[in-house]
Amino acid sequence: MTHPDFLWRNPEPRPAYDVVIVGGGGHGLATAYYLAKNHGLTNVAVLERGWLAGGNMARNTTIIRSNYLWDESAAIYEHSLKLWEGLSDELDYDLQFSQRGVLNLAHNLSDVREGRRRVNANRLNGVDAEWLDADEVKKFCPIINVSDRARYPVMGATLQRRGGIAKHDHVAWALARQADACGVDLIQGCEVTGFELTGNRVTAVETSRGRIAAGKVALAAAGHTSVLAERAGIRLPLQSHPLQALVSELLEPVLDCVVMSNAVHVYVSQAHKGELVMGAGIDAYNSYGQRGGVHVIEAQMAAALELFPVFSRVRVLRTWAGIVDVSPDASPIIGPTPVDGLYVNAGWGTGGFKATPGAGWVYADTLAHDRPHPLAQPYALDRFTTGALIDEHGAAAVAH
Amino acid sequence: MLLIDCPHCGPRDENEFHYGGQAGIACPTGDVTDEQWAAYVFMRDNPKGWFHERWFHVHGCRTWFTVERHTVTHEIRKP
């Protein structure tokens, strides 16, 4: 698919902006859009090193859900899901948002207990959730092997019917078009190489296209956040890892829901065009290389074939990796940093796509008011010192 | 897949190993502030470039050792 450059201007950077957003992916574009729409801030630039939405926004598996265990997570992801539900209309662009239901499989007794607990926790937080036993899973998704002889027997699943997928490129383009129409400058091919500090306040960014003064600077750079933060003289508790995904050749419709298995690190859906989209777990080591090991894909495929024997003759079309920034508790970091005027939205790890509108909303609000949005408050950087972690590693396993 | 040089077993495939993250993280001693403890537990370098890191030959000789690896090219060199 070609990049629809006609949907936005391609302006030269101006010498100064009220807000400079570093990173033109989904979160950066959503932040720019909500700064303009919700707060009337349009003297805003989004600086993108490469091209718009060419990083993780082009590499994710497009799964959207909000069935997180902890209250803080449920609140921000459910806020995001509610925004998704109106986003195609609001942006006047078909995002192919399809609420086809997300299954999270349980393969052993502790998965079952954890799943039932999560259904209860979700309901208490106003998030739709159901528990399905193995027969009900089979009814909901007939191609899953629920035999008890399987290597990873399916003992049940949680179901969030409001969960689903969207067309990631359309999301980015729609947000870019609306932000641009509001007057936001989307500047591609513009790498931030340094920060100008006056005292402890950031006053400008140095870029490959010259100095740009900024009232506030908002990082939205996912896997490269640490690199940028270091240039501003701060350390963040983030580690960058490759996260791999793949697509199959195009198939007739065969799978009409999203199936996730945290225990075996597989998540799969069928895109509108027909390809199966599958994601794996992260590669173990730190990397910025946008590629991972074949053994990770192999292990994921082995598990996928146990769950879906019908896929055994499907061919892989291509695999790729994005660089995800993982925080110690697998939850994001949103808010101010030790440098005045410098803000961070990072640490979304393997689960940032679903949060695109929600993250943009709370980040824009945080920037506009110089204080964390209530939904962002628990995600402050100081939680690693106070110990108030939001431990979705334990709650959501790795893939989320 | 990386080919990792175990000091005991020689070059072996990556999936015999377990990753241990940044090398040289010392546990702070004496009177430790919350900030120092948080830095010890949670804060790690995340460079785009050469990185000293720990690997554990979990499916082999079970030796922990340090390698220097480039986080873009994945090239490994002896520290």
Interface residues (C-beta under 8 A of the other chain):
Chain A: H224 S226 V227 E230 R235 L236 P237 L238 Q239 S240 A284 Y285 N286 S287 Y288 G289 G293 V294 H295 P328 F384 T385 T386
Chain B: M1 L2 D13 E14 N15 H18 Y19 G21 D34 E35 A38 V41 F42 M43 R44 D45 N46 P47 K48 F51 E53 R69 T71 V72 T73 H74
